[in-house]
């Protein structure tokens, strides 16, 4: 039995020539099982969603929630409702030598109606056709492609005998244009040559033509017309920031630096091969963030994934919303960048992940997913921390003149991990309604309450009554508390709006939009 083995960090399969000494990772095997010392923030964990994904290259969430996973062999697999479907969406004939193969997936902005999926893959040599990368469009029919539906969008340059630095990332921008990351095919001179697609980010229309508002619309060469940015070595992933529309490019470096570049403005030159990392040359655009090659958290050898956490359905604490998650292939970590200030601030998120991690993406379900080449698996990162929700009941719904009113607040924990106290409930104050708290009450308005478990503060907060408990609530039950009072509208009529907010004990809430509720009481004089 082999106790130690060299990992696949040598990167002969995708990421190009990086110092081997930086990429040799020791993985421990016990009875054929790989053991990884994973670390996540408190209450985070990961689950394997799909296994048996040999040489995965990219994962992408469809608008309908399915996860599509590209394999280097040309097979596009579908994960639906947490299950890897047995039949591939499509099986392409590809050249999969070195880093070549099926490398990119994008869904048309109108996918719900036209069912278009775009793929970036390496076409093998055949007859007069020389090996090259291609972007094609396919039409989906459920979980498989319509036979014969391939439409070629763009043929890229013929490739040399070097099989590395293909890029392959494709993504639609908020402008409905398709952005394409193309590697320089291990020839650094290509990156500064505007008459080739290699070493560039391209911007094309969905039919492959060059947009008229590209940086070089009147160029003589068709390649230059499609160039958006250049001076790149191996732009591995492209990501748009949802809140701003900024375009970020993860560019795999050579011997020293990995770069995260802002390519929002067209026509920028990022300096490769003359610059790697930060440069003093005013003609080059420096990266927003760069990390050095080396061992340990924050260091690495190849940046292979990036995703902003701005989901429609939030699954993580609010402190992560808007942050940029990115990963390294060799040191198997995921870090987080805060880009809200003038300087990007890095923090550690996860370390010791399964080997050769790549393909970080955000699912429509609000979870982050990533691939591991070593374990041939797709993982979902889950958060099992607190998610408090509340429901407010106010009775009666309408009153005449001075009338008694009762409020009952129910507090629930929606996640699988119980929430320990202190838990606080804030009930808004209103001059028309004076509320009191009876610690012995077990029922109000025909609803059970647990007032004996709560402490009441009606004075220290000028805008709200504050109720506090040190009890624990889990998914199997609820905590309830009630207040009673007298509504005194005088000679007026209208609506009294009462709101309540619940908060946990300093641990980040998963979803802040469900920890509040409101009721309305209509009032008028006799």
KAJO-V291919 format. One record per residue. N is the residue number from 0. RES is the residue in one letter. NEAR is the number of other C-alpha atoms within 8 Angstrom. Layout:
n = [N:N]
res = [RES:RES]
near = [NEAR:NEAR]
This chain:
n = [0:1:2:3:4:5:6:7:8:9:10:11:12:13:14:15:16:17:18:19:20:21:22:23:24:25:26:27:28:29:30:31:32:33:34:35:36:37:38:39:40:41:42:43:44:45:46:47:48:49:50:51:52:53:54:55:56:57:58:59:60:61:62:63:64:65:66:67:68:69:70:71:72:73:74:75:76:77:78:79:80:81:82:83:84:85:86:87:88:89:90:91:92:93:94:95:96:97:98:99:100:101:102:103:104:105:106:107:108:109:110:111:112:113:114:115:116:117:118:119:120:121:122:123:124:125:126:127:128:129:130:131:132:133:134:135:136:137:138:139:140:141:142:143:144:145:146:147:148:149:150:151:152:153:154:155:156:157:158:159:160:161:162:163:164:165:166:167:168:169:170:171:172:173:174:175:176:177:178:179:180:181:182:183:184:185:186:187:188:189:190:191:192:193:194:195:196:197:198:199:200:201:202:203:204:205:206:207:208:209:210:211:212:213:214:215:216:217:218:219:220:221:222:223:224:225:226:227:228:229:230:231:232:233:234:235:236:237:238:239:240:241:242:243:244:245:246:247:248:249:250:251:252:253:254:255:256:257:258:259:260:261:262:263:264:265:266:267:268:269:270:271:272:273:274:275:276:277:278:279:280:281:282:283:284:285:286:287:288:289:290:291:292:293:294:295:296:297:298:299:300:301:302:303:304:305:306:307:308:309:310:311:312:313:314:315:316:317:318:319:320:321:322:323:324:325:326:327:328:329:330:331:332:333:334:335:336:337:338:339:340:341:342:343:344:345:346:347:348:349:350:351:352:353:354:355:356:357:358:359:360:361:362:363:364:365:366:367:368:369:370:371:372:373:374:375:376:377:378:379:380:381:382:383:384:385:386:387:388:389:390:391:392:393:394:395:396:397:398:399:400:401:402:403:404:405:406:407:408:409:410:411:412:413:414:415:416:417:418:419:420:421:422:423:424:425:426:427:428:429:430:431:432:433:434:435:436:437:438:439:440:441:442:443:444:445:446:447:448:449:450:451:452:453:454:455:456:457:458:459:460:461:462:463:464:465:466:467:468:469:470:471:472:473:474:475:476:477:478:479:480:481:482:483:484:485:486:487:488:489:490:491:492:493:494:495:496:497:498:499:500:501:502:503:504:505:506:507:508:509:510:511:512:513:514:515:516:517:518:519:520:521:522:523:524:525]
res = [X:X:X:X:X:X:X:X:X:X:X:X:X:X:X:X:X:X:X:X:X:X:X:X:X:X:X:X:X:X:X:X:X:X:X:X:X:X:X:X:X:X:X:X:X:X:X:X:X:X:X:X:X:X:X:X:X:X:X:X:X:X:X:X:X:X:X:X:X:X:X:X:X:X:X:X:X:X:X:X:X:X:X:X:X:X:X:X:X:X:X:X:X:X:X:X:X:X:X:X:X:X:X:X:X:X:X:X:X:X:X:X:X:X:X:X:X:X:X:X:X:X:X:X:X:X:X:X:X:X:X:X:X:X:X:X:X:X:X:X:X:X:X:X:X:X:X:X:X:X:X:X:X:X:X:X:X:X:X:X:X:X:X:X:X:X:X:X:X:X:X:X:X:X:X:X:X:X:X:X:X:X:X:X:X:X:X:X:X:X:X:X:X:X:X:X:X:X:X:X:X:X:X:X:X:X:X:X:X:X:X:X:X:X:X:X:X:X:X:X:X:X:X:X:X:X:X:X:X:X:X:X:X:X:X:X:X:X:X:X:X:X:X:X:X:X:X:X:X:X:X:X:X:X:X:X:X:X:X:X:X:X:X:X:X:X:X:X:X:X:X:X:X:X:X:X:X:X:X:X:X:X:X:X:X:X:X:X:X:X:X:X:X:X:X:X:X:X:X:X:X:X:X:X:X:X:X:X:X:X:X:X:X:X:X:X:X:X:X:X:X:X:X:X:X:X:X:X:X:X:X:X:X:X:X:X:X:X:X:X:X:X:X:X:X:X:X:X:X:X:X:X:X:X:X:X:X:X:X:X:X:X:X:X:X:X:X:X:X:X:X:X:X:X:X:X:X:X:X:X:X:X:X:X:X:X:X:X:X:X:X:X:X:X:X:X:X:X:X:X:X:X:X:X:X:X:X:X:X:X:X:X:X:X:X:X:X:X:X:X:X:X:X:X:X:X:X:X:X:X:X:X:X:X:X:X:X:X:X:X:X:X:X:X:X:X:X:X:X:X:X:X:X:X:X:X:X:X:X:X:X:X:X:X:X:X:X:X:X:X:X:X:X:X:X:X:X:X:X:X:X:X:X:X:X:X:X:X:X:X:X:X:X:X:X:X:X:X:X:X:X:X:X:X:X:X:X:X:X:X:X:X:X:X:X:X:X:X:X:X:X:X:X:X:X:X]
near = [3:5:7:8:9:9:11:9:12:9:11:10:10:10:13:11:7:13:9:7:5:12:13:12:9:8:11:10:12:8:5:5:6:8:8:9:7:8:8:10:7:5:8:11:9:8:8:9:11:12:9:6:10:8:9:13:15:14:15:13:13:10:9:7:10:11:12:13:13:16:17:14:11:14:13:12:14:13:13:10:5:7:8:10:9:4:6:11:11:9:8:8:7:12:12:12:8:9:14:16:14:18:16:14:16:11:12:11:6:8:11:7:5:8:11:12:13:13:14:15:15:14:12:11:10:7:5:5:7:11:12:13:14:13:12:12:13:13:12:11:8:5:7:10:12:9:5:4:9:9:7:9:11:8:9:8:9:8:11:6:4:7:13:14:15:13:12:15:15:15:12:13:10:6:5:9:11:12:13:12:17:18:17:17:14:10:7:12:8:11:17:10:7:11:8:9:13:11:19:17:14:13:14:13:11:9:6:8:8:12:11:5:5:13:9:10:12:5:8:6:7:9:10:14:15:15:17:13:13:16:13:17:15:16:19:17:15:16:11:10:10:8:6:5:10:10:11:13:14:16:15:16:14:9:8:10:14:17:16:12:13:11:11:8:6:9:10:11:11:14:13:12:11:5:10:12:11:8:9:4:5:6:6:11:9:9:12:10:8:11:10:11:12:8:8:7:9:9:11:18:21:11:15:16:14:15:11:13:11:10:10:6:7:11:10:13:11:10:5:8:10:9:12:12:12:14:15:17:16:15:15:14:15:12:13:12:12:11:10:5:6:5:6:11:7:8:7:10:10:12:13:11:12:10:14:14:18:15:14:16:13:14:12:13:7:12:13:11:14:13:16:15:14:10:8:13:13:13:13:12:11:12:10:10:15:15:11:15:12:15:9:13:8:12:10:8:8:8:11:9:12:11:9:8:11:13:13:15:12:11:13:13:14:10:11:8:9:11:12:11:10:10:13:11:11:11:11:10:11:6:5:7:10:10:8:7:8:7:8:6:11:9:9:14:8:5:7:8:13:12:14:9:8:12:10:9:9:8:6:5:9:6:6:10:13:12:11:11:11:10:9:8:13:14:12:4:7:11:10:12:11:15:12:12:11:11:12:9:12:7:6:7:9:7:8:8:8:10:11:14:11:14:10:15:8:4:7:10:14:13:12:7:5:9:13:12:11:9:10:10:13:11:13:12:11:4]
